[in-house]
């Protein structure tokens, strides 16, 4: 019977009980499976897909799977940008999709870091970064694209194979070594006193193909030069020749000495030193036409020096090369002709010094004796001229002394005249000063008198105006009273009234007694008048008709 059999037990036995199955629970098994898959996936990602790109390295990916490039591009294995764009235009996709879904080497590189790419889909190539040392440059050689047409040496289009126009300067560059090779060249150093002649190796053909120096931008030797400095020049584009433009010295000595016949058929040997330099504005032309410095000496300076020395030397006799005057004239002509001839060929002659001119030995002694006699003759002539010069000097000294004495006398006369003129000028100045002082005193006195007169008139006017100010109120008062007499009477009353008032107000004395009697008489008369008072109208008329006591005060 099976251990999971649940049928009825045999008679006499208890019923069977279900026994749980042995082993883990199914949920545990599923959990273990999930954990195993996660661990496997992590192991695969970390140990299989992970790519570590160290410093100074880069990563290039190669697509193992995907579409093949169209047949017209079957010869290309690099998925470079212009190719990707053309494939995307044909298939109607974007560039990223084409880049990730076609077989081939990816153009882009990945720099230092950690990346995860499956080796099933990609071949991962780690490569060192390109480092250009200081003072050098790198030229990229493109490995992909179409071949260059005949006559073209540099790839100027993005889909052409070969050297490219751009160069890499010193430093680190992350380049795809499967897409480019890099050739390293030295930078061009143009030192001081030198220039660089540039030759374009590519570009439009020159209009004049027979010209030594072409127009700027045309293929060939350029008219403009490079000054001192460091230049990073792509040698596939340009060639730079460094030319020394400093002064150079060339000695015509020994085997290089010049031999030429004189006018009388004697062989003359000439030794000289020539200082020269290439004209700065004609350096490209000289370089193409003649070559380097040695070529300039061999093709320009030495032939011209020999030719001109023969031409000028054939005009003179052998004995004339010993005399100093003739030799100096020969050097002057030789220098002038050499400068003019070499300047036309782009070489500047700065000096041409003749160091030695040697006539033949057989005539050297005779010419020397004759030259010595000429020198003696010249010496005696010089002595005669010297004696004549001394005589003229003595005569000049005597004349100088005589002129000095005459000059001293003239100075004394001039001094006396000057002193007299100065004394007269001083006396005249003092007289003019005194006259001016007297004139100024007279003007001051006149001004003082005028001021005094003006002051007196002003004071008189002040007094007059004071009196007028005092008389004006009196005249106004007289006019107010209608004449002088009423005003005088009023003035008299004004002066008398205070005295009468003082007398009348005093209650003691003789006058007081007199007035008291009048007072008493007045009071009694008033009493009587009151008892016999008339009508008011008549009383008023009587009062009005009664005259004012004479001499009384209103």
Secondary structure as UniProt FT lines:
FT   TURN            3..4
FT   TURN            11..12
FT   HELIX           26..44
FT   HELIX           45..49
FT   STRAND          50..53
FT   TURN            55..56
FT   STRAND          57..63
FT   HELIX           71..73
FT   TURN            74..75
FT   STRAND          78..79
FT   HELIX           81..91
FT   HELIX           95..100
FT   STRAND          104..106
FT   STRAND          113..116
FT   TURN            119..121
FT   STRAND          122..128
FT   STRAND          130..132
FT   TURN            134..135
FT   STRAND          136..142
FT   TURN            150..151
FT   TURN            158..159
FT   STRAND          162..168
FT   STRAND          171..173
FT   TURN            177..179
FT   STRAND          180..186
FT   STRAND          188..190
FT   TURN            192..193
FT   STRAND          194..200
FT   TURN            209..210
FT   TURN            216..217
FT   STRAND          220..226
FT   STRAND          229..231
FT   TURN            235..237
FT   STRAND          238..244
FT   STRAND          248..252
FT   HELIX           254..256
FT   STRAND          258..261
FT   TURN            263..264
FT   STRAND          267..278
FT   HELIX           280..282
FT   HELIX           283..289
FT   HELIX           293..296
FT   HELIX           297..301
FT   HELIX           302..313
FT   TURN            314..315
FT   HELIX           318..321
FT   HELIX           324..344
FT   TURN            345..346
FT   STRAND          347..358
FT   HELIX           361..481
FT   HELIX           484..505
FT   HELIX           510..531
FT   HELIX           536..545
FT   TURN            550..551
//
